[in-house]
């Protein structure tokens, strides 16, 4: 039995305005109309709405959801399995945080002190949200930020650790070249700069050579980036910047 907009809104706990918006942007268009011209949603429409809400809960932007659901190769079972995996990973992280809260409450009630390492164990070794507010303010309207937000919303603690390990390796090898007195314009340095660009493209957003040059200037122009990179080896931020620029020029950018 087909349902009206108001019935679907109550059933799915979304606003009528949201359903109208989904219709306008082609994300969820009701398949039928009543004799009076009112929108009517079929069972298939409700199934699609459920997918929209699952993806929204996982942090996907509406345009990306529309693209995914509109792909001819879209498979409902595969989508559900992927969503289950993402939600399972999120659940595991929330369970870890809940355990940390319970441990902190227990220590507080007993008047004891928590082990310092266990106090922050649930947060991992890398904090991806350290500059999140500032980044959103500066680049929140860009496609790169939106793509990065979409991807990182799915990352687990293990994903962040793997990502950080990859970047640490690239920086370590760049630092070794710097320490050996090699020039940032040498092929070895440019190859590592290219690896850094591909690392960004893989983990965050498509990073063009032009965009990578802009990031390189930020590595030396923003003292926080400079200090962070130079902790690996003094002078590494400038060496990295020069290698990135040389690599971009090598590719005609």
Secondary structure, 3 states (H helix, E strand, C coil): CCEEHHHHHHHHCCCHHHHHHHHHCCCCCCCEECCCCCEEECHHHHHHHHHHHHHHHCCCCHHHHHHHHHCCCCCHHHHHHHHHHHHHHHHHHHHHHHHHHHHHHHHHHHCCCCCHHHHCHHHCCCCCCCCHHHHHHHHCCCHHHHHHHHHHCCCCHHHHHHHHHHHHHHHHHHHHHHHCCCCCCCHHHHHHHHHHHHHHHHHCCCCCHHHHHHHHHHHHHCHHHHHHHHCCCCCHHHHHHHHHHHHHHHCCC
